[in-house]
């Protein structure tokens, strides 16, 4: 493992987390046996790993609680910004890896099984992105919100939506929008 490279990437990650930039990514070009341990050394070095495990545990508990006010309390405790009057349905997953990157405005509804992930990685890249859900938005059940996305005020994501780009205020986003986008970008 290249410690100099790992430390540099960790510092760049910290700079991103302390900024207002929407996205951050870095190349993963470590040998396969070192890939996961290298990623962990970049994102959660030393005791930060144990803080992550605690956040993960609280997020898991919140995921399985049906009563929304307790879920909101637990998610706030791990660092997610949640406004007033937010309703979080059962089985919702709010990514505990980087809770500071999730901001949920007032009176938002997160439908059953919705998932908000601030991070993702492929064979070659690790990506992070802020998720901002503005006031009054509704995220339909089993929808997936990708990092780096802003859902506008009073926007509605239909059930099973896969949101990979910003959704403007007062807009409905559905699976048909995804299909249309794929067909027009051939």
Secondary structure, 3 states (H helix, E strand, C coil): CCHHHHHHHHHHHHHHHCCCCCEEEEECCCCHHHHHHHHHHHHCCCCHHHHHHHHHHHHHHHHHCCCHHHHHHHHHHCCCEECCCCEECCCCEECCCCHHHEEECCCCEECCCCEEECEEECCCEEEEECEEECCCCEECCCCEEECCEEECCCCEECCCCEECCCECCCCEECHHHHHHHHHHCC
